[in-house]
Amino acid sequence: MFIDSGRILGVLGKEPPLMTTREELKVDKARDEWKKLIAQGWRRTKPVWEDS
């Protein structure tokens, strides 16, 4: 799993964000991170690029 962080430049939506860091998590740490996000109320969504 990768965790990307970045900054919004200019007006939101007019320019792509600038990616500043990328952290790669191994499987066990990624599972722990997923459990923390779910506990904080995050939910899985459908990808916006998926044809449905």
C-alpha positions in Angstrom: 0.0 0.0 0.0 1.2 3.5 -0.7 0.3 6.6 1.2 0.7 9.7 -1.0 0.7 13.2 0.4 0.7 16.5 -1.5 -0.3 20.1 -1.7 -3.0 21.9 -3.5 -1.7 24.6 -5.9 -3.7 27.5 -7.2 -7.5 27.1 -7.4 -8.8 23.7 -6.4 -9.6 21.7 -9.5 -7.8 24.0 -12.0 -4.3 22.6 -11.4 -3.3 19.1 -10.4 -2.0 18.7 -6.8 1.8 18.5 -6.2 2.7 15.2 -4.7 5.3 15.7 -2.0 5.8 12.3 -0.4 5.1 8.7 -0.9 5.3 6.1 1.8 5.2 2.3 1.0 3.8 0.1 3.7 4.4 -3.6 3.9 1.3 -5.9 4.2 1.2 -6.1 8.0 1.6 -2.4 8.5 -0.9 -1.7 5.7 -3.5 -3.9 7.4 -3.0 -2.1 10.7 -3.4 1.3 8.9 -6.6 0.1 7.2 -8.0 -1.0 10.6 -7.2 2.5 12.1 -9.0 4.3 9.2 -12.1 2.1 9.5 -12.1 2.7 13.3 -12.0 6.5 12.5 -15.1 6.2 10.4 -13.6 5.9 6.9 -15.6 3.8 4.5 -14.8 2.0 1.2 -16.2 3.7 -1.9 -16.5 2.7 -5.5 -13.6 3.9 -7.7 -14.7 6.8 -9.9 -13.0 5.3 -12.9 -15.0 2.0 -12.7 -17.6 1.3 -15.5 -20.9 0.5 -13.7 
